[in-house]
Amino acid sequence: MAKNTLSSNGAAEDSSLVWMVSLNGFIIDARSLPREIQEEAVDKGLIPYLPDEETSWENL
């Protein structure tokens, strides 16, 4: 039986809520953050995976 995850079925791209993180008291879309901060967010389990270039903030 296949494990259903956000990244495997595309739900993460469809839901902007999974990308919202608190940074210095502000709620912000993690896709708009620098890559280094995105990597830290993944390591801490705050976002499901690192967005690639095609799903970055500028291309939404």
trRosetta pair geometry for C-beta under 8 A, 3 or more apart (Angstrom, degrees):
i j d omega theta_ij theta_ji phi_ij phi_ji
2 8 7.7 -161 162 151 115 155
3 8 7.5 117 95 13 73 158
4 8 6.6 -141 -149 72 41 123
4 9 6.1 11 -160 -29 87 132
5 8 4.6 84 55 8 87 106
5 9 7.1 163 73 2 44 88
5 48 7.5 149 165 -162 103 126
6 9 7.1 -85 -151 46 21 86
6 11 5.0 -98 -142 71 69 101
6 12 4.0 83 155 -53 110 100
6 15 8.0 -85 -146 44 116 120
6 18 6.3 148 -159 -134 156 167
6 48 4.7 -96 75 -116 133 163
7 12 5.6 -4 -80 5 56 140
7 48 5.4 -178 -47 142 100 125
7 49 5.0 54 -89 -5 141 140
10 13 5.4 -46 -169 35 71 112
10 14 6.3 65 137 -19 83 107
11 14 5.5 -65 -149 43 39 111
11 15 5.9 9 163 1 76 114
11 18 7.9 90 122 -16 85 149
12 15 6.5 -70 -136 49 26 90
12 18 5.2 -90 -136 80 77 152
12 19 7.6 104 -180 -51 87 91
12 48 5.0 -106 -108 44 145 148
12 49 7.2 86 120 30 173 98
13 55 6.0 -99 -116 -127 105 135
15 18 5.2 74 99 -4 106 101
16 19 5.6 -63 -164 40 54 111
16 20 6.9 69 141 -42 76 95
16 29 6.5 -46 -169 -113 102 115
17 20 5.7 -42 -154 8 42 118
18 47 6.8 101 147 -140 81 68
18 48 5.9 2 164 -17 130 112
19 29 5.0 27 123 -155 115 75
19 30 4.8 -135 -173 34 77 92
19 31 5.4 -13 -165 -19 142 96
19 47 6.0 38 -121 -124 55 114
19 51 7.8 22 -115 -46 125 131
20 27 5.4 5 -172 -176 108 101
20 28 7.2 148 -146 72 61 25
20 29 6.3 -40 -89 -93 58 52
20 30 7.3 -148 -83 -16 8 87
21 27 7.4 162 82 -148 26 57
21 28 6.2 -33 65 64 74 76
21 30 4.9 65 1 -67 120 103
21 33 7.9 -26 52 -27 130 145
21 41 5.9 -81 -80 -128 161 131
21 46 5.2 51 -109 162 121 130
21 47 6.8 -64 -52 -51 122 99
22 25 6.7 4 -176 -113 101 13
22 26 6.9 149 -154 72 60 32
22 27 5.8 -36 -94 -91 66 60
22 28 7.7 115 -121 18 20 79
23 26 5.7 -33 68 64 74 86
23 28 5.1 -34 24 26 118 128
23 33 7.3 161 -66 -94 158 129
23 37 7.8 28 -112 -175 136 141
28 32 6.4 -104 170 60 102 118
28 33 6.9 98 122 -58 126 102
29 32 5.0 78 81 -1 94 106
29 33 8.0 -162 102 -18 54 84
29 57 6.3 129 102 -103 123 110
30 33 5.4 -43 -160 14 51 121
30 37 7.6 -147 -152 119 83 99
30 38 5.9 117 165 -111 99 81
30 41 5.4 -158 -143 124 138 175
30 46 7.1 151 -84 118 149 109
30 47 4.8 -125 80 -68 165 143
30 51 7.9 147 106 -6 92 118
31 38 7.7 55 -107 -103 34 126
31 51 5.0 16 -117 17 96 161
31 55 6.5 -95 -134 134 134 83
31 56 5.8 169 176 -151 96 40
31 57 4.6 150 118 -59 92 78
31 60 7.1 97 108 -45 148 130
32 57 3.7 74 -88 -77 71 159
33 37 4.3 -90 158 83 127 127
33 38 5.5 158 85 -54 106 81
33 41 7.5 102 67 -18 152 138
34 37 5.1 88 63 10 79 102
34 38 7.2 -142 101 -6 39 90
35 38 5.4 -55 -148 36 35 115
35 39 6.4 39 154 -24 68 102
35 50 7.6 41 -151 -154 82 119
36 39 5.7 -51 -153 31 31 113
36 40 6.8 31 149 -16 62 103
37 40 5.6 -50 -151 36 37 113
37 41 6.4 42 149 -22 66 104
38 41 5.5 -54 -149 35 33 114
38 42 6.6 34 152 -19 65 101
38 47 6.9 -49 -154 51 75 149
38 50 5.6 96 138 -127 119 82
38 51 7.0 -95 -154 26 146 84
39 42 5.8 -50 -151 33 33 110
39 43 6.5 34 151 -19 64 106
39 50 6.5 9 -87 -91 64 122
40 43 5.5 -55 -148 37 33 114
40 44 6.2 21 156 -9 67 110
41 44 6.0 -62 -145 45 29 104
41 46 4.1 -83 -164 65 83 117
41 47 4.6 39 133 9 118 106
42 45 7.6 40 -179 -72 31 25
42 46 7.5 -83 -62 48 22 75
42 47 5.8 -54 -78 69 64 89
42 48 7.8 -15 -120 103 84 19
42 49 6.3 47 -120 -136 121 26
42 50 5.7 -46 -51 -54 149 78
47 50 7.9 92 102 -81 122 37
51 55 4.2 -116 -166 91 109 108
51 56 5.9 149 116 -79 122 52
52 55 5.8 76 53 23 68 94
52 56 7.6 -93 107 -39 37 83
53 56 5.7 -28 -155 -16 36 118
53 59 7.7 78 149 -9 59 146
54 59 6.1 -109 -174 105 41 163
55 59 6.7 -112 -119 76 13 119
55 60 7.5 48 -167 -75 55 84
56 59 5.5 78 61 17 73 102
56 60 7.8 -118 103 -29 38 86
57 60 5.9 -42 -154 1 37 116
